[in-house]
Amino acid sequence: MSGLLALAIQVAAQPSLQRGKMSQARLDLMADACRAPRKWLELRGRETVFRADPDADYAKIECVLKKMSGAVDASNLAIVGNAEVSEEK
């Protein structure tokens, strides 16, 4: 999961000229283009929330994050972690 978080931060920090007003319809198009569930991307006011399933295909996650990097301002992005906590100490 830490690798996924690092990828998310890297993708979100990339500059882009395509950023503009976000809508749920645009987020749905991103998810559809990556064959990912639309529920992964949610617009809450000005904030875009990305929450993948715990057993999600990393290729789909990477695709969605790449699409988002060109459209979502990193200051308005929330990435919800989904890794299970290990009980080993």
NUNUVEX-124980 format. One record per residue: residue number from 0; residue in three letters; z, x, y negated of N, C-alpha, C, CB in turn. Coordinates in pm, whole numbers, plus 50000, padded with zeros to 5 digits. Atoms other than C-alpha are relative to their C-alpha. Last residue first. Glycine has a CB too. Example, Ala and Ser with C-alpha at 12.3 -4.5 7.8 and 13.67 -1.06 7.14 Angstrom:
2
REC   n res   nup neast nnorth  caup caeast canorth   cup ceast cnorth  cbup cbeast cbnorth
REC   1 SER 49994 49918  50119 50714  51367   50106 50073 49923  49891 49858  50041   49954
REC   0 ALA 50000 50089  50119 50780  51230   50450 50000 50090  49880 50125  49901   49997
END
This chain:
89
REC   n res   nup neast nnorth  caup caeast canorth   cup ceast cnorth  cbup cbeast cbnorth
REC  88 LYS 49935 49920  50105 51569  50408   50713 49997 50145  50035 50143  49957   49979
REC  87 GLU 49959 49869  49955 51338  50173   50905 50063 50076  49883 49880  50078   50058
REC  86 GLU 49855 50002  49980 51336  49811   50788 50051 50134  50051 50039  49888   50097
REC  85 SER 49960 49948  49870 50989  49849   50640 50152 49999  50011 49944  50143   50022
REC  84 VAL 49898 49893  50010 50913  49627   50344 50040 50040  50141 50125  49953   49917
REC  83 GLU 49873 50036  49940 50594  49430   50385 50094 50117  49994 49981  49953   50145
REC  82 ALA 49963 49921  49883 50321  49515   50139 50135 49952  50054 50006  50150   49966
REC  81 ASN 49980 50088  49886 50202  49238   49911 50039 50076  50126 49875  49921   50025
REC  80 GLY 49996 49927  49874 50201  49382   49564 50030 49907  50115 50103  50112   49993
REC  79 VAL 49883 50034  49922 50107  49152   49275 49991 50072  50133 50011  49847   50021
REC  78 ILE 50033 49981  49859 49865  49304   49028 50128 49979  50079 49938  50143   50027
REC  77 ALA 49881 49989  49917 49897  49170   48674 49955 50012  50145 50096  49877   49981
REC  76 LEU 50018 50004  49856 49621  49231   48422 50133 50016  50071 49903  50110   50045
REC  75 ASN 49983 50140  49962 49623  49150   48050 49985 49981  50151 49900  49913   49927
REC  74 SER 49874 50045  50057 49678  49507   47925 50028 49853  50035 50000  50017   49849
REC  73 ALA 49885 49956  49919 49411  49626   48168 50133 49951  49944 50002  50150   50010
REC  72 ASP 49926 49902  50077 49145  49418   47987 50127 50035  50078 50034  49946   49856
REC  71 VAL 49862 50035  50034 48946  49236   48254 50065 50115  49924 50081  49967   50127
REC  70 ALA 49988 50127  50071 48566  49240   48282 50140 49970  49949 49958  49890   50090
REC  69 GLY 50100 50017  50103 48438  49573   48403 50021 49878  49914 49867  49994   50060
REC  68 SER 49991 49887  50093 48749  49669   48595 49899 49988  49887 49979  50130   50074
REC  67 MET 49903 50027  50106 48760  49321   48748 50002 50112  49897 50139  49981   50059
REC  66 LYS 50055 50106  50086 48441  49375   48945 50093 49974  49882 49979  49869   50082
REC  65 LYS 50112 49942  50074 48575  49706   49077 49938 49897  49906 49893  50053   50097
REC  64 LEU 49946 49914  50105 48905  49544   49168 49890 50066  49918 50090  50107   50061
REC  63 VAL 49945 50085  50106 48725  49265   49355 50054 50086  49886 50112  49910   50056
REC  62 CYS 50109 50068  50068 48514  49512   49554 50052 49917  49883 49923  49911   50098
REC  61 GLU 50066 49900  50084 48814  49729   49640 49887 49936  49919 49945  50114   50086
REC  60 ILE 49908 49969  50109 49006  49428   49767 49934 50098  49903 50133  50058   50054
REC  59 LYS 50005 50114  50091 48706  49316   49972 50092 50023  49879 50041  49870   50073
REC  58 ALA 50132 49998  50063 48671  49662   50127 49986 49884  49901 49888  49992   50107
REC  57 TYR 49997 49910  50116 49046  49670   50190 49866 50007  49929 50042  50138   50043
REC  56 ASP 50094 49891  49977 49022  49363   50416 49995 50087  49874 49857  49945   50036
REC  55 ALA 50134 50005  50058 49327  49148   50349 49919 50125  50035 50008  49984   49849
REC  54 ASP 50089 49945  49897 49626  49141   50586 49855 50005  49952 50010  49918   50128
REC  53 PRO 49945 49878  49940 49886  49099   50310 49908 50065  50103 50132  49969   50065
REC  52 ASP 49920 50030  49881 49664  48849   50125 50051 50130  50061 49917  49919   50104
REC  51 ALA 50074 50006  49873 49544  48961   49783 50096 49965  50114 49929  50136   50029
REC  50 ARG 49907 50001  49888 49717  48876   49456 49919 49981  50129 50108  49886   49983
REC  49 PHE 50069 49966  49876 49536  48954   49131 50104 50007  50110 49920  50135   49989
REC  48 VAL 49911 49962  49890 49672  48781   48819 49915 50022  50125 50110  49892   50025
REC  47 THR 50071 50014  49874 49468  48771   48497 50090 50053  50111 49863  50075   49998
REC  46 GLU 49975 49903  49894 49680  48716   48188 49921 49967  50125 50149  50007   50032
REC  45 ARG 50087 49884  50026 49556  48536   47876 50012 50104  50110 50035  50063   49865
REC  44 GLY 50007 49975  50144 49696  48198   47988 49900 50111  49973 50140  50036   49942
REC  43 ARG 49878 50063  50051 49745  48235   48360 50008 50030  49850 50130  50051   50076
REC  42 LEU 49984 49983  50143 49403  48307   48513 50122 49921  49955 49872  49955   49922
REC  41 GLU 49953 50117  50073 49416  48342   48888 50017 50035  49853 50133  49947   50060
REC  40 LEU 50008 49980  50144 49236  48573   49125 50039 49873  49927 49857  50045   49959
REC  39 TRP 49956 49865  50033 49323  48598   49495 50007 50023  49850 49908  50103   50063
REC  38 LYS 49857 50005  50031 49296  48219   49531 50056 50138  49966 50077  49940   50117
REC  37 ARG 49982 50023  50143 48917  48255   49509 50147 50001  49960 49938  49868   49960
REC  36 PRO 49949 50132  50036 48913  48403   49857 50023 49988  49849 50132  49971   50075
REC  35 ALA 49853 50004  49996 48699  48715   49885 50046 49860  49964 50062  50107   49903
REC  34 ARG 49966 50080  49883 48329  48725   49966 50150 50000  50026 49927  50053   50123
REC  33 CYS 49936 49909  49904 48295  49002   49706 50035 49931  50132 50125  50060   49939
REC  32 ALA 50089 49885  49984 48047  48808   49493 50054 50098  50103 49979  50071   49865
REC  31 ASP 50114 50041  49918 48254  48493   49549 49906 50117  50028 49923  49886   49931
REC  30 ALA 49952 50016  49863 48569  48662   49417 49885 49964  50093 50110  49891   50007
REC  29 MET 49966 49866  49950 48388  48780   49105 50044 49992  50146 50111  50064   49914
REC  28 LEU 50127 49932  49972 48230  48436   49054 50024 50141  50055 49914  50007   49873
REC  27 ASP 50054 50057  49876 48574  48272   49086 49868 50067  50039 49980  49847   49985
REC  26 LEU 49920 49942  49891 48711  48508   48819 49949 49950  50135 50150  49967   49983
REC  25 ARG 50043 49860  49985 48427  48409   48586 50075 50068  50114 50021  50078   49869
REC  24 ALA 50135 50002  49942 48499  48038   48648 49947 50142  50020 49904  49920   49910
REC  23 GLN 49982 50012  49855 48871  48098   48585 49864 49999  50069 50079  49872   50035
REC  22 SER 49982 50139  49959 48775  48220   48240 50020 49998  50151 49878  49911   49959
REC  21 MET 49993 50025  49856 48794  48555   48064 50019 49852  50023 50114  50081   50066
REC  20 LYS 49913 50113  49968 48679  48618   47709 49993 49969  50149 49960  49876   49917
REC  19 GLY 50010 50109  50095 48525  48961   47684 50095 49889  50039 49857  49947   49991
REC  18 ARG 49880 50083  50010 48507  49291   47857 49982 49895  49892 50123  50086   49971
REC  17 GLN 50027 50138  49965 48156  49414   47929 50121 49908  49984 49951  49994   50140
REC  16 LEU 50056 50067  50117 48180  49748   47747 49982 49851  50024 49867  50062   49963
REC  15 SER 50117 50084  49974 48411  49905   48001 49954 49934  49872 50032  49895   50107
REC  14 PRO 50056 50069  50116 48676  50173   48013 49877 49919  50038 49966  50100   49890
REC  13 GLN 50134 49955  50036 48847  50249   48343 49947 49922  49881 49905  49985   50120
REC  12 ALA 49997 49912  50117 49222  50183   48344 49862 50046  49956 50086  50119   50029
REC  11 ALA 49963 50077  50119 49205  49881   48575 49994 50084  49873 50139  49942   50017
REC  10 VAL 50109 50091  50033 49015  50078   48839 50031 49925  49871 49976  49901   50115
REC   9 GLN 50116 49922  50040 49265  50363   48842 49886 49909  49955 49954  50091   50114
REC   8 ILE 49970 49943  50131 49563  50130   48848 49881 50077  49947 50124  50090   50007
REC   7 ALA 49996 50109  50097 49418  49927   49133 50024 50052  49860 50108  49899   50038
REC   6 LEU 50138 50042  50024 49327  50240   49330 49996 49891  49894 49935  49951   50130
REC   5 ALA 50063 49892  50077 49681  50373   49291 49856 49965  49966 50006  50132   50077
REC   4 LEU 49948 50011  50135 49819  50038   49406 49938 50107  49911 50153  50012   49999
REC   3 LEU 50063 50116  50060 49594  50044   49711 50045 49983  49856 50032  49873   50081
REC   2 GLY 50139 49964  50027 49705  50395   49797 49926 49887  49932 49930  50039   50129
REC   1 SER 49997 49915  50118 50068  50288   49761 49860 50047  49963 50093  50120   50022
REC   0 MET 50000 50082  50119 50000  50000   50000 50000 50085  49875 50119  49907   50000
END
